[in-house]
Amino acid sequence: MAWIILMVSGVFEAGWAISLKLSHGFSRLGPTISFFVLAAVSFSGLAYAMRELPAGPAYAVWTGIGAALTAIVGMLWLGDGFSVLKMVSIVLIVAGVIGLNLAGTH
């Protein structure tokens, strides 16, 4: 269950990152409120999951999901531009997270 909560929290991390972008430096009320709510949910889920999971892999999964989703949303809907190098980099992030988890806690 901790892994599921962690992965959902990673999605919320992407949400708060996107909300932060859309808030334009906290000058837009809706995205600013969204940022604070999504950040609270995301960090709470991370904290809950880390009660059972090792810190390194848990944090890597949380940030990896957030970074990858944020980059994909940025390319698809926020005008960040697409490139093969960006997609390869996202794949490398995911591969790194998988590698950390496969390495175990030993």
ZITA-V577724 format. One record per helix or strand. SS is the DSSP state (h for helix, s for strand). FROM is the first residue (numbers start at 1). LEN is the number of residues. Records with the same first field share a line. If there is no record, write none. Layout:
SS = FROM-LEN ; FROM-LEN
This chain:
h = 2-21 ; 29-21 ; 55-23 ; 84-20
